[in-house]
Amino acid sequence: MGKRRVRNLQYLKVDEIAGFDPRADRRDEAASKYEIPTFENFDNALASFRPDALIISTPPDLHVKYAKLAISNDCHFFSEASVVDAEMDELINLARQRPELVAAPSCTMRFHPSIQAIKQIVHDGQFGKPLLLTYHSGLWLPDWHPWEDYRSFYVARRITGACREIVPFELSWLTWLLGPVEFVTGMRGKLSALDADIDDAYQVLLQFRSGLLGHLLVDVIARAPVRSFRLCSATATIEWDAMLKKVRLYTA
C-alpha cells in the first residue's frame, strides 16, 4: 500500500516524498522505482525530511502508533483502514484536540465509481426502500502479494489477519451506503489448508436500522477474485460485479 500511495502522490504532483521502512528490500525498491529518498530509522526520517504529512501504510497493529507520532510532530496524517481498535479512542481524542491537523482514515471504496453509481441509484428516490442485501468479497490469500510469501507479512497473523481486516473494510462503505447496523451475528472459521493461524471465512448476517436484512461473505479462499453485490427493493434490483466493472439496474 505504501507503494500505491507514492504513486497517488506523484500523480497529484507532490514534489517532495520520502519513505520509511525497516526492510531494506522495500526501501531499495521504492528508491529505484519512484526515485525518492528512503530511511531505515523513523526518527532520522523525521529529523532529515521534516514532513508536513504522514501516509501511514503499515501493518494495522501499528497504525495508531504512527498516527500518535504524527500528531505529536505537528503532522497531518492519512491512515489505511484498520481492524485493530486498541487505543483508537485515545487517538480520536488527541486528534480532536488538534483541529488544525487533518486526520484522515482511508475510505477508498466510497470513491469507487461503481459504488458511487449504486449510491446515486439508491438515493435518487426511484429505487424504493432497500430490503435485501447479499455481498461476497473474496480473494485467494497468496494472491494478495504474489511477489512474496503470504506467511511473511501481517495478513497471516491472527490479530491482523487478511479476512478479519476485510470485514470492516467492506462494512465501512456498506454502512455509508445503507445506514447503521442494529444487529449482527455470524460464523467464522478456518476452512482451507492455508499455512496461517487465521479464520479464512466470515459469514455475517446484518439487520440494518432501516429494516434491511443483509448477508456479507468475506473469504481469502476464492481462487478467482470476487466482489459481487446484489441489493433488492420491492420494485428494483441492483447488481454489481467488480470483476466485470459493471453495475446493472433492473426495475419492475
CYANA upper distance limits for C-alpha pairs under 8 A (distance plus 0.5 A):
  1 MET  CA      5 ARG  CA      6.70
  1 MET  CA     57 SER  CA      6.30
  2 GLY  CA      6 VAL  CA      6.82
  2 GLY  CA     55 ILE  CA      8.28
  2 GLY  CA     56 ILE  CA      8.26
  2 GLY  CA     57 SER  CA      5.66
  2 GLY  CA     58 THR  CA      8.26
  3 LYS  CA      7 ARG  CA      6.91
  3 LYS  CA     30 ALA  CA      7.41
  4 ARG  CA      8 ASN  CA      6.72
  5 ARG  CA      9 LEU  CA      6.63
  5 ARG  CA     55 ILE  CA      8.01
  6 VAL  CA     10 GLN  CA      6.63
  6 VAL  CA     17 ILE  CA      8.04
  6 VAL  CA     34 TYR  CA      8.12
  7 ARG  CA     11 TYR  CA      6.56
  7 ARG  CA     34 TYR  CA      8.42
  8 ASN  CA     12 LEU  CA      6.84
  9 LEU  CA     13 LYS  CA      6.90
  9 LEU  CA     14 VAL  CA      5.96
 10 GLN  CA     14 VAL  CA      5.99
 10 GLN  CA     15 ASP  CA      7.85
 17 ILE  CA     36 ILE  CA      6.69
 17 ILE  CA     37 PRO  CA      8.01
 18 ALA  CA     36 ILE  CA      6.03
 18 ALA  CA     37 PRO  CA      5.58
 18 ALA  CA     38 THR  CA      6.12
 18 ALA  CA     39 PHE  CA      8.31
 18 ALA  CA     49 PHE  CA      7.80
 19 GLY  CA     27 ARG  CA      7.78
 19 GLY  CA     30 ALA  CA      8.11
 19 GLY  CA     36 ILE  CA      7.60
 19 GLY  CA     37 PRO  CA      6.91
 19 GLY  CA     38 THR  CA      5.00
 19 GLY  CA     39 PHE  CA      6.68
 20 PHE  CA     27 ARG  CA      7.77
 20 PHE  CA     38 THR  CA      6.07
 20 PHE  CA     39 PHE  CA      5.22
 20 PHE  CA     40 GLU  CA      6.46
 20 PHE  CA     41 ASN  CA      7.50
 20 PHE  CA     42 PHE  CA      6.77
 20 PHE  CA     45 ALA  CA      7.32
 21 ASP  CA     26 ARG  CA      7.33
 21 ASP  CA     27 ARG  CA      6.62
 21 ASP  CA     38 THR  CA      8.09
 21 ASP  CA     39 PHE  CA      7.07
 21 ASP  CA     40 GLU  CA      6.16
 21 ASP  CA     41 ASN  CA      8.15
 21 ASP  CA     42 PHE  CA      8.49
 22 PRO  CA     27 ARG  CA      8.38
 22 PRO  CA     39 PHE  CA      8.41
 22 PRO  CA     40 GLU  CA      5.53
 22 PRO  CA     41 ASN  CA      7.47
 23 ARG  CA     27 ARG  CA      6.95
 23 ARG  CA     40 GLU  CA      7.92
 24 ALA  CA     28 ASP  CA      6.54
 24 ALA  CA     40 GLU  CA      7.99
 25 ASP  CA     29 GLU  CA      6.65
 26 ARG  CA     30 ALA  CA      6.65
 27 ARG  CA     31 ALA  CA      6.59
 27 ARG  CA     38 THR  CA      6.34
 27 ARG  CA     39 PHE  CA      7.84
 27 ARG  CA     40 GLU  CA      8.28
 28 ASP  CA     32 SER  CA      6.56
 28 ASP  CA     38 THR  CA      8.49
 29 GLU  CA     33 LYS  CA      6.45
 30 ALA  CA     34 TYR  CA      6.09
 30 ALA  CA     35 GLU  CA      7.60
 30 ALA  CA     36 ILE  CA      7.39
 30 ALA  CA     38 THR  CA      8.13
 31 ALA  CA     35 GLU  CA      5.31
 31 ALA  CA     36 ILE  CA      5.54
 31 ALA  CA     37 PRO  CA      6.60
 31 ALA  CA     38 THR  CA      6.99
 32 SER  CA     36 ILE  CA      8.37
 38 THR  CA     45 ALA  CA      8.39
 39 PHE  CA     44 ASN  CA      7.69
 39 PHE  CA     45 ALA  CA      6.16
 40 GLU  CA     45 ALA  CA      8.37
 41 ASN  CA     45 ALA  CA      6.76
 42 PHE  CA     46 LEU  CA      6.82
 43 ASP  CA     47 ALA  CA      6.69
 44 ASN  CA     48 SER  CA      6.38
 45 ALA  CA     49 PHE  CA      6.14
 45 ALA  CA     50 ARG  CA      7.98
 46 LEU  CA     50 ARG  CA      5.54
 46 LEU  CA     51 PRO  CA      7.15
 51 PRO  CA     75 CYS  CA      7.54
 52 ASP  CA     74 ASP  CA      8.24
 52 ASP  CA     75 CYS  CA      5.76
 52 ASP  CA     76 HIS  CA      6.95
 53 ALA  CA     70 ALA  CA      8.06
 53 ALA  CA     75 CYS  CA      5.28
 53 ALA  CA     76 HIS  CA      4.93
 53 ALA  CA     77 PHE  CA      5.77
 53 ALA  CA     78 PHE  CA      8.38
 54 LEU  CA     70 ALA  CA      7.10
 54 LEU  CA     75 CYS  CA      7.07
 54 LEU  CA     76 HIS  CA      6.84
 54 LEU  CA     77 PHE  CA      5.15
 54 LEU  CA     78 PHE  CA      6.90
 55 ILE  CA     77 PHE  CA      6.31
 55 ILE  CA     78 PHE  CA      5.44
 55 ILE  CA     79 SER  CA      6.62
 56 ILE  CA     63 HIS  CA      6.94
 56 ILE  CA     66 TYR  CA      7.34
 56 ILE  CA     67 ALA  CA      7.85
 56 ILE  CA     77 PHE  CA      7.69
 56 ILE  CA     78 PHE  CA      6.52
 56 ILE  CA     79 SER  CA      5.17
 56 ILE  CA     80 GLU  CA      6.85
 57 SER  CA     63 HIS  CA      8.14
 57 SER  CA     79 SER  CA      6.98
 57 SER  CA     80 GLU  CA      6.25
 58 THR  CA     62 LEU  CA      6.62
 58 THR  CA     63 HIS  CA      6.78
 58 THR  CA     80 GLU  CA      8.33
 59 PRO  CA     63 HIS  CA      7.43
 59 PRO  CA    154 TYR  CA      6.45
 59 PRO  CA    160 THR  CA      8.07
 60 PRO  CA     80 GLU  CA      8.29
 60 PRO  CA     81 ALA  CA      8.14
 60 PRO  CA     82 SER  CA      5.68
 60 PRO  CA     83 VAL  CA      6.92
 60 PRO  CA     84 VAL  CA      6.66
 60 PRO  CA    154 TYR  CA      8.45
 60 PRO  CA    160 THR  CA      6.85
 61 ASP  CA     82 SER  CA      8.31
 61 ASP  CA     84 VAL  CA      6.29
 61 ASP  CA    159 ILE  CA      8.48
 61 ASP  CA    160 THR  CA      7.39
 62 LEU  CA     66 TYR  CA      7.08
 63 HIS  CA     67 ALA  CA      6.60
 63 HIS  CA     79 SER  CA      7.15
 63 HIS  CA     80 GLU  CA      8.11
 63 HIS  CA     82 SER  CA      7.75
 64 VAL  CA     68 LYS  CA      6.52
 64 VAL  CA     87 GLU  CA      7.47
 64 VAL  CA     88 MET  CA      7.30
 64 VAL  CA     91 LEU  CA      7.35
 65 LYS  CA     69 LEU  CA      6.89
 66 TYR  CA     70 ALA  CA      6.56
 67 ALA  CA     71 ILE  CA      6.93
 67 ALA  CA     77 PHE  CA      7.21
 67 ALA  CA     79 SER  CA      7.92
 67 ALA  CA     91 LEU  CA      7.98
 68 LYS  CA     72 SER  CA      6.72
 68 LYS  CA     91 LEU  CA      6.97
 68 LYS  CA     94 LEU  CA      8.29
 69 LEU  CA     73 ASN  CA      6.60
 70 ALA  CA     74 ASP  CA      6.71
 70 ALA  CA     75 CYS  CA      5.35
 70 ALA  CA     76 HIS  CA      7.15
 70 ALA  CA     77 PHE  CA      6.92
 71 ILE  CA     75 CYS  CA      6.18
 71 ILE  CA     76 HIS  CA      7.67
 71 ILE  CA     94 LEU  CA      8.07
 71 ILE  CA     95 ALA  CA      7.60
 71 ILE  CA     98 ARG  CA      8.27
 71 ILE  CA    101 LEU  CA      8.12
 74 ASP  CA    101 LEU  CA      7.79
 75 CYS  CA    101 LEU  CA      7.27
 76 HIS  CA    101 LEU  CA      5.56
 76 HIS  CA    102 VAL  CA      5.35
 76 HIS  CA    103 ALA  CA      6.56
 77 PHE  CA    101 LEU  CA      8.41
 77 PHE  CA    102 VAL  CA      6.79
 77 PHE  CA    103 ALA  CA      5.74
 77 PHE  CA    104 ALA  CA      6.71
 78 PHE  CA    103 ALA  CA      6.66
 78 PHE  CA    104 ALA  CA      5.11
 78 PHE  CA    105 PRO  CA      6.23
 78 PHE  CA    106 SER  CA      7.41
 79 SER  CA    104 ALA  CA      6.84
 79 SER  CA    105 PRO  CA      5.43
 79 SER  CA    106 SER  CA      6.42
 80 GLU  CA    105 PRO  CA      6.66
 80 GLU  CA    106 SER  CA      5.50
 81 ALA  CA    105 PRO  CA      6.73
 81 ALA  CA    106 SER  CA      5.71
 81 ALA  CA    107 CYS  CA      7.80
 81 ALA  CA    169 PHE  CA      7.04
 82 SER  CA    165 GLU  CA      7.42
 82 SER  CA    168 PRO  CA      8.48
 82 SER  CA    169 PHE  CA      8.29
 83 VAL  CA    160 THR  CA      7.28
 83 VAL  CA    164 ARG  CA      7.59
 83 VAL  CA    165 GLU  CA      5.60
 83 VAL  CA    168 PRO  CA      7.20
 84 VAL  CA    159 ILE  CA      7.97
 84 VAL  CA    160 THR  CA      7.68
 87 GLU  CA     91 LEU  CA      6.80
 88 MET  CA     92 ILE  CA      6.69
 89 ASP  CA     93 ASN  CA      6.77
 90 GLU  CA     94 LEU  CA      6.72
 91 LEU  CA     95 ALA  CA      6.67
 92 ILE  CA     96 ARG  CA      6.70
 93 ASN  CA     97 GLN  CA      6.88
 94 LEU  CA     98 ARG  CA      7.25
 95 ALA  CA     99 PRO  CA      7.19
 95 ALA  CA    101 LEU  CA      7.86
 95 ALA  CA    103 ALA  CA      7.15
107 CYS  CA    111 PHE  CA      8.09
107 CYS  CA    172 SER  CA      7.83
107 CYS  CA    173 TRP  CA      7.89
108 THR  CA    112 HIS  CA      7.57
109 MET  CA    115 ILE  CA      7.63
109 MET  CA    170 GLU  CA      8.47
109 MET  CA    173 TRP  CA      6.74
110 ARG  CA    115 ILE  CA      6.96
110 ARG  CA    116 GLN  CA      7.25
110 ARG  CA    173 TRP  CA      6.35
110 ARG  CA    176 TRP  CA      8.43
111 PHE  CA    115 ILE  CA      7.69
111 PHE  CA    116 GLN  CA      7.04
112 HIS  CA    116 GLN  CA      6.69
113 PRO  CA    117 ALA  CA      6.62
114 SER  CA    118 ILE  CA      6.74
114 SER  CA    240 TRP  CA      7.95
114 SER  CA    242 ALA  CA      8.42
114 SER  CA    245 LYS  CA      7.98
114 SER  CA    246 LYS  CA      7.80
114 SER  CA    247 VAL  CA      6.89
115 ILE  CA    119 LYS  CA      6.63
116 GLN  CA    120 GLN  CA      6.74
117 ALA  CA    121 ILE  CA      6.82
117 ALA  CA    247 VAL  CA      8.21
118 ILE  CA    122 VAL  CA      6.65
118 ILE  CA    238 ILE  CA      7.90
118 ILE  CA    247 VAL  CA      8.00
119 LYS  CA    123 HIS  CA      6.55
119 LYS  CA    177 LEU  CA      6.58
120 GLN  CA    124 ASP  CA      6.29
121 ILE  CA    125 GLY  CA      8.32
121 ILE  CA    126 GLN  CA      7.97
121 ILE  CA    127 PHE  CA      6.88
122 VAL  CA    126 GLN  CA      8.06
122 VAL  CA    127 PHE  CA      6.01
122 VAL  CA    128 GLY  CA      7.91
122 VAL  CA    130 PRO  CA      8.26
123 HIS  CA    127 PHE  CA      7.96
127 PHE  CA    233 SER  CA      7.36
127 PHE  CA    235 THR  CA      7.55
127 PHE  CA    236 ALA  CA      6.42
127 PHE  CA    251 THR  CA      8.47
128 GLY  CA    233 SER  CA      6.33
128 GLY  CA    234 ALA  CA      7.49
128 GLY  CA    235 THR  CA      7.33
128 GLY  CA    236 ALA  CA      7.91
129 LYS  CA    233 SER  CA      6.09
129 LYS  CA    234 ALA  CA      7.90
130 PRO  CA    212 LEU  CA      6.58
130 PRO  CA    231 LEU  CA      7.31
130 PRO  CA    232 CYS  CA      6.31
130 PRO  CA    233 SER  CA      5.08
130 PRO  CA    234 ALA  CA      8.33
131 LEU  CA    211 GLY  CA      7.58
131 LEU  CA    212 LEU  CA      4.99
131 LEU  CA    213 LEU  CA      6.75
131 LEU  CA    231 LEU  CA      8.02
131 LEU  CA    232 CYS  CA      6.24
131 LEU  CA    233 SER  CA      5.61
131 LEU  CA    234 ALA  CA      7.83
132 LEU  CA    212 LEU  CA      6.19
132 LEU  CA    213 LEU  CA      5.61
132 LEU  CA    214 GLY  CA      6.24
132 LEU  CA    231 LEU  CA      6.23
132 LEU  CA    232 CYS  CA      5.60
132 LEU  CA    233 SER  CA      7.40
133 LEU  CA    212 LEU  CA      7.90
133 LEU  CA    213 LEU  CA      6.79
133 LEU  CA    214 GLY  CA      4.84
133 LEU  CA    215 HIS  CA      6.59
133 LEU  CA    229 PHE  CA      8.08
133 LEU  CA    230 ARG  CA      6.29
133 LEU  CA    231 LEU  CA      5.07
133 LEU  CA    232 CYS  CA      7.01
134 THR  CA    214 GLY  CA      6.22
134 THR  CA    215 HIS  CA      5.24
134 THR  CA    216 LEU  CA      6.53
134 THR  CA    229 PHE  CA      6.53
134 THR  CA    230 ARG  CA      5.85
134 THR  CA    231 LEU  CA      7.14
135 TYR  CA    215 HIS  CA      6.81
135 TYR  CA    216 LEU  CA      5.49
135 TYR  CA    217 LEU  CA      6.78
135 TYR  CA    227 ARG  CA      7.80
135 TYR  CA    228 SER  CA      6.07
135 TYR  CA    229 PHE  CA      4.96
135 TYR  CA    230 ARG  CA      6.84
136 HIS  CA    216 LEU  CA      6.49
136 HIS  CA    217 LEU  CA      5.19
136 HIS  CA    218 VAL  CA      6.46
136 HIS  CA    226 VAL  CA      7.35
136 HIS  CA    227 ARG  CA      6.10
136 HIS  CA    228 SER  CA      5.69
136 HIS  CA    229 PHE  CA      7.14
137 SER  CA    216 LEU  CA      8.47
137 SER  CA    217 LEU  CA      6.76
137 SER  CA    218 VAL  CA      5.41
137 SER  CA    219 ASP  CA      7.10
137 SER  CA    225 PRO  CA      8.46
137 SER  CA    226 VAL  CA      6.04
137 SER  CA    227 ARG  CA      5.07
137 SER  CA    228 SER  CA      7.19
138 GLY  CA    217 LEU  CA      8.40
138 GLY  CA    218 VAL  CA      6.14
138 GLY  CA    219 ASP  CA      5.24
138 GLY  CA    220 VAL  CA      5.99
138 GLY  CA    221 ILE  CA      7.27
138 GLY  CA    222 ALA  CA      5.87
138 GLY  CA    225 PRO  CA      6.29
138 GLY  CA    226 VAL  CA      5.61
138 GLY  CA    227 ARG  CA      7.13
139 LEU  CA    143 ASP  CA      7.65
139 LEU  CA    144 TRP  CA      7.96
139 LEU  CA    219 ASP  CA      7.20
139 LEU  CA    220 VAL  CA      5.38
139 LEU  CA    221 ILE  CA      6.68
139 LEU  CA    222 ALA  CA      5.53
139 LEU  CA    223 ARG  CA      6.85
139 LEU  CA    224 ALA  CA      7.19
139 LEU  CA    225 PRO  CA      5.16
139 LEU  CA    226 VAL  CA      7.04
140 TRP  CA    144 TRP  CA      7.66
140 TRP  CA    219 ASP  CA      8.41
140 TRP  CA    220 VAL  CA      5.19
140 TRP  CA    221 ILE  CA      5.18
140 TRP  CA    222 ALA  CA      5.54
140 TRP  CA    223 ARG  CA      5.54
140 TRP  CA    224 ALA  CA      7.85
140 TRP  CA    225 PRO  CA      7.67
141 LEU  CA    150 TYR  CA      7.45
141 LEU  CA    162 ALA  CA      7.98
141 LEU  CA    220 VAL  CA      5.51
141 LEU  CA    221 ILE  CA      7.19
142 PRO  CA    146 PRO  CA      6.59
142 PRO  CA    149 ASP  CA      7.65
142 PRO  CA    150 TYR  CA      5.85
144 TRP  CA    150 TYR  CA      8.11
145 HIS  CA    149 ASP  CA      8.02
145 HIS  CA    150 TYR  CA      7.25
146 PRO  CA    150 TYR  CA      8.46
148 GLU  CA    152 SER  CA      7.94
149 ASP  CA    153 PHE  CA      8.35
150 TYR  CA    155 VAL  CA      7.50
150 TYR  CA    156 ALA  CA      7.07
151 ARG  CA    155 VAL  CA      7.98
151 ARG  CA    156 ALA  CA      5.82
151 ARG  CA    195 ASP  CA      7.76
151 ARG  CA    196 ALA  CA      7.21
152 SER  CA    156 ALA  CA      7.95
153 PHE  CA    157 ARG  CA      8.31
154 TYR  CA    160 THR  CA      6.40
154 TYR  CA    161 GLY  CA      7.09
154 TYR  CA    162 ALA  CA      8.26
155 VAL  CA    160 THR  CA      6.46
155 VAL  CA    161 GLY  CA      4.88
155 VAL  CA    162 ALA  CA      4.91
155 VAL  CA    163 CYS  CA      8.48
156 ALA  CA    160 THR  CA      7.95
156 ALA  CA    161 GLY  CA      5.88
156 ALA  CA    162 ALA  CA      7.37
156 ALA  CA    196 ALA  CA      5.58
156 ALA  CA    197 ASP  CA      7.11
156 ALA  CA    198 ILE  CA      6.99
157 ARG  CA    161 GLY  CA      5.61
157 ARG  CA    196 ALA  CA      7.40
157 ARG  CA    197 ASP  CA      6.81
157 ARG  CA    198 ILE  CA      6.98
158 ARG  CA    197 ASP  CA      6.23
158 ARG  CA    198 ILE  CA      5.35
158 ARG  CA    199 ASP  CA      8.17
160 THR  CA    164 ARG  CA      7.38
160 THR  CA    165 GLU  CA      6.94
161 GLY  CA    165 GLU  CA      6.61
161 GLY  CA    198 ILE  CA      6.31
161 GLY  CA    199 ASP  CA      8.09
162 ALA  CA    166 ILE  CA      6.89
162 ALA  CA    200 ASP  CA      8.37
162 ALA  CA    220 VAL  CA      7.73
163 CYS  CA    167 VAL  CA      7.16
163 CYS  CA    198 ILE  CA      8.35
163 CYS  CA    199 ASP  CA      7.33
163 CYS  CA    200 ASP  CA      6.16
163 CYS  CA    201 ALA  CA      7.04
163 CYS  CA    202 TYR  CA      7.83
163 CYS  CA    218 VAL  CA      6.96
163 CYS  CA    219 ASP  CA      6.23
163 CYS  CA    220 VAL  CA      6.47
164 ARG  CA    168 PRO  CA      8.19
164 ARG  CA    199 ASP  CA      7.82
164 ARG  CA    202 TYR  CA      8.29
165 GLU  CA    169 PHE  CA      6.98
166 ILE  CA    170 GLU  CA      6.50
166 ILE  CA    218 VAL  CA      7.52
167 VAL  CA    171 LEU  CA      6.69
167 VAL  CA    202 TYR  CA      8.20
167 VAL  CA    218 VAL  CA      6.90
168 PRO  CA    172 SER  CA      6.37
169 PHE  CA    173 TRP  CA      7.96
170 GLU  CA    174 LEU  CA      6.80
171 LEU  CA    175 THR  CA      6.31
172 SER  CA    176 TRP  CA      6.84
173 TRP  CA    177 LEU  CA      6.56
174 LEU  CA    178 LEU  CA      6.41
174 LEU  CA    179 GLY  CA      8.14
175 THR  CA    179 GLY  CA      5.11
175 THR  CA    180 PRO  CA      5.90
175 THR  CA    181 VAL  CA      7.63
176 TRP  CA    180 PRO  CA      8.30
178 LEU  CA    208 PHE  CA      8.20
179 GLY  CA    208 PHE  CA      7.34
179 GLY  CA    209 ARG  CA      7.53
179 GLY  CA    210 SER  CA      7.87
180 PRO  CA    208 PHE  CA      6.37
180 PRO  CA    209 ARG  CA      6.38
181 VAL  CA    206 LEU  CA      7.09
181 VAL  CA    207 GLN  CA      6.37
181 VAL  CA    208 PHE  CA      4.58
181 VAL  CA    209 ARG  CA      6.05
182 GLU  CA    206 LEU  CA      8.21
182 GLU  CA    207 GLN  CA      6.18
182 GLU  CA    208 PHE  CA      5.65
182 GLU  CA    209 ARG  CA      5.51
183 PHE  CA    206 LEU  CA      6.48
183 PHE  CA    207 GLN  CA      5.56
183 PHE  CA    208 PHE  CA      7.41
184 VAL  CA    204 VAL  CA      7.56
184 VAL  CA    205 LEU  CA      6.20
184 VAL  CA    206 LEU  CA      5.25
184 VAL  CA    207 GLN  CA      6.85
185 THR  CA    204 VAL  CA      6.48
185 THR  CA    205 LEU  CA      5.82
185 THR  CA    206 LEU  CA      7.32
186 GLY  CA    202 TYR  CA      7.84
186 GLY  CA    203 GLN  CA      5.86
186 GLY  CA    204 VAL  CA      4.87
186 GLY  CA    205 LEU  CA      6.04
187 MET  CA    202 TYR  CA      6.42
187 MET  CA    203 GLN  CA      5.68
187 MET  CA    204 VAL  CA      7.11
188 ARG  CA    199 ASP  CA      6.75
188 ARG  CA    200 ASP  CA      8.11
188 ARG  CA    201 ALA  CA      6.04
188 ARG  CA    202 TYR  CA      4.86
188 ARG  CA    203 GLN  CA      6.64
189 GLY  CA    199 ASP  CA      5.20
189 GLY  CA    200 ASP  CA      6.73
189 GLY  CA    201 ALA  CA      6.22
189 GLY  CA    202 TYR  CA      7.40
190 LYS  CA    198 ILE  CA      7.03
190 LYS  CA    199 ASP  CA      4.94
190 LYS  CA    200 ASP  CA      5.64
190 LYS  CA    201 ALA  CA      7.20
191 LEU  CA    199 ASP  CA      8.15
191 LEU  CA    200 ASP  CA      7.00
191 LEU  CA    201 ALA  CA      7.68
192 SER  CA    200 ASP  CA      7.65
192 SER  CA    221 ILE  CA      7.45
200 ASP  CA    219 ASP  CA      5.96
200 ASP  CA    220 VAL  CA      5.92
200 ASP  CA    221 ILE  CA      7.19
201 ALA  CA    217 LEU  CA      7.84
201 ALA  CA    218 VAL  CA      6.26
201 ALA  CA    219 ASP  CA      4.73
201 ALA  CA    220 VAL  CA      7.16
201 ALA  CA    221 ILE  CA      8.01
202 TYR  CA    216 LEU  CA      8.38
202 TYR  CA    217 LEU  CA      6.28
202 TYR  CA    218 VAL  CA      5.73
202 TYR  CA    219 ASP  CA      6.82
203 GLN  CA    215 HIS  CA      7.84
203 GLN  CA    216 LEU  CA      6.52
203 GLN  CA    217 LEU  CA      5.29
203 GLN  CA    218 VAL  CA      7.25
204 VAL  CA    215 HIS  CA      6.25
204 VAL  CA    216 LEU  CA      5.49
204 VAL  CA    217 LEU  CA      6.81
205 LEU  CA    213 LEU  CA      8.11
205 LEU  CA    214 GLY  CA      6.36
205 LEU  CA    215 HIS  CA      5.28
205 LEU  CA    216 LEU  CA      6.99
206 LEU  CA    213 LEU  CA      6.32
206 LEU  CA    214 GLY  CA      5.33
206 LEU  CA    215 HIS  CA      6.65
206 LEU  CA    216 LEU  CA      8.26
207 GLN  CA    211 GLY  CA      6.79
207 GLN  CA    212 LEU  CA      6.44
207 GLN  CA    213 LEU  CA      5.30
207 GLN  CA    214 GLY  CA      6.81
208 PHE  CA    212 LEU  CA      5.66
208 PHE  CA    213 LEU  CA      6.88
208 PHE  CA    214 GLY  CA      8.15
222 ALA  CA    226 VAL  CA      7.81
225 PRO  CA    243 MET  CA      7.94
226 VAL  CA    241 ASP  CA      8.26
226 VAL  CA    242 ALA  CA      7.66
226 VAL  CA    243 MET  CA      7.14
227 ARG  CA    240 TRP  CA      8.33
227 ARG  CA    241 ASP  CA      6.51
227 ARG  CA    242 ALA  CA      5.80
227 ARG  CA    243 MET  CA      7.42
228 SER  CA    239 GLU  CA      8.06
228 SER  CA    240 TRP  CA      6.34
228 SER  CA    241 ASP  CA      5.36
228 SER  CA    242 ALA  CA      7.09
229 PHE  CA    238 ILE  CA      8.31
229 PHE  CA    239 GLU  CA      6.09
229 PHE  CA    240 TRP  CA      5.46
229 PHE  CA    241 ASP  CA      7.07
230 ARG  CA    237 THR  CA      7.51
230 ARG  CA    238 ILE  CA      6.14
230 ARG  CA    239 GLU  CA      5.08
230 ARG  CA    240 TRP  CA      7.05
231 LEU  CA    237 THR  CA      6.13
231 LEU  CA    238 ILE  CA      5.69
231 LEU  CA    239 GLU  CA      7.18
232 CYS  CA    236 ALA  CA      6.47
232 CYS  CA    237 THR  CA      4.96
232 CYS  CA    238 ILE  CA      7.06
233 SER  CA    237 THR  CA      6.79
235 THR  CA    251 THR  CA      6.41
235 THR  CA    252 ALA  CA      5.76
236 ALA  CA    249 LEU  CA      7.64
236 ALA  CA    250 TYR  CA      5.92
236 ALA  CA    251 THR  CA      4.81
236 ALA  CA    252 ALA  CA      6.53
237 THR  CA    249 LEU  CA      6.31
237 THR  CA    250 TYR  CA      5.61
237 THR  CA    251 THR  CA      7.11
238 ILE  CA    247 VAL  CA      7.58
238 ILE  CA    248 ARG  CA      6.22
238 ILE  CA    249 LEU  CA      5.17
238 ILE  CA    250 TYR  CA      6.97
239 GLU  CA    247 VAL  CA      6.21
239 GLU  CA    248 ARG  CA      5.61
239 GLU  CA    249 LEU  CA      7.03
240 TRP  CA    245 LYS  CA      8.17
240 TRP  CA    246 LYS  CA      6.36
240 TRP  CA    247 VAL  CA      4.95
240 TRP  CA    248 ARG  CA      6.88
241 ASP  CA    245 LYS  CA      6.58
241 ASP  CA    246 LYS  CA      6.20
241 ASP  CA    247 VAL  CA      7.21
242 ALA  CA    246 LYS  CA      7.04
